[in-house]
Amino acid sequence: MAKIELEGLVKDYGKVRAVHGIDLQIEDGEFVVFVGPSGCGKSTTLRMIAGLEDISGGALKIGGKVVNQLEPKQRNIAMVFQNYAIYPHMTVGQNIGFGLYTSKLPKAEKDRLVREAGETLGLTPYLDRRPAALSGGQRQRVAIGRAMVRSPAAFLFDEPLSNLDAQLRGQMRIEIKRLHQRLGTTIVYVTHDQVEAMTMADKIVVMRDGRILQVGSPLDLYENPVDVFTARFIGSPSMNVVDGVSDGANLTLGQSVLQGAGTGVATGAVKVGLRPHDLKVGVPGDMQLEATVTAIEPLGAETLVHLDVAGQALMGSAPGRSLPQVGSTVTASVARGALYLFDAQTEKAMGRA
């Protein structure tokens, strides 16, 4: 296992700077997830850690040692790719043991490591089969097994579940999390799926435009986003962010005045954040607003309700058996403390109301 340190890490492609001098410490045994939209620099950062991309500036340390100039095979890390990268002409066992073929271990020891990896990943019945006979989830486990047998100091995962269907992604999230709990090895994981980040990570790193916006535990980022981008990116469904006006005591959203929600806020325009699960349609609450129903999404346990408030779109929730009529006017309630306030210009967090 190893601690990974990024100190002013920079990546340039010609005159274009893809990663802007980021600093981060990944502790020994930690599960860290980089999350952000396409092109934010998260995969580039992972590839610099792996040694697949040259580092343009700054220092990368693994286990306290600067590894900027080391080849990938010298860094004692293993990478699992999005496309599995397994060999169709080899059996599952041969694929898992592929990284051991050039080692000086006795054949019996190599076979033992392959069997142990197969058992850990539930692949024992398939070790003599070809990958074509496996499902997508099983193929991804083969790729993980090939990384496991090398006993690396850290695992690097580059969007490994994006090719799987929704049900398999859910299963594989649990399997990878259990694997981390069993092995205790440092994991650096890249995804654009914030559900994966929330459910798997010890620590989330939110990136945008080659910069780190916020680092923290999943719950910390969910409860205390530093800006509008992070607030919208973390949490599912995404946080509503709409325009409001404060008079220093109350907030006005459309035709509704939320009493006391603007206390201590400078007068004028603000951005108001509100998570859909905190906007209760047809349920009494501390503060209320009037809205028009534009669409509904029944999900069984609850119904997501799309609303229009003076031309601004919001999403709220209602009990599962409650199906408001599209086009009807409804009252939605908000509990105190559920509103997030952001500066209208900088979009930085200002507090809760």
Secondary structure, DSSP 8 states (H G I E B T S, - for coil): ---EEEEEEEEEETTEEEEEEEEEEE-TT-EEEEE-STTSSHHHHHHHHHTSS---EEEEEETTEE-TTS-GGGTTEEEE-TT----TTS-HHHHHTGGGTTS---HHHHHHHHHHHHHHTT-GGGTTS-GGGS-HHHHHHHHHHHHHTT--SEEEEESTTTTS-HHHHHHHHHHHHHHHHHH--EEEEEES-HHHHHHH-SEEEEEETTEEEEEE-HHHHHH--SBHHHHHHSSSS--EEEEEEE-SS-EEETTEEETTTTTTS-SEEEEEEE-GGGEEETS--SEEEEEEEEEEEE-SSEEEEEEEETTEEEEEEEETT----TT-EEEEEE-TT--EEEETTT-BEEEE-
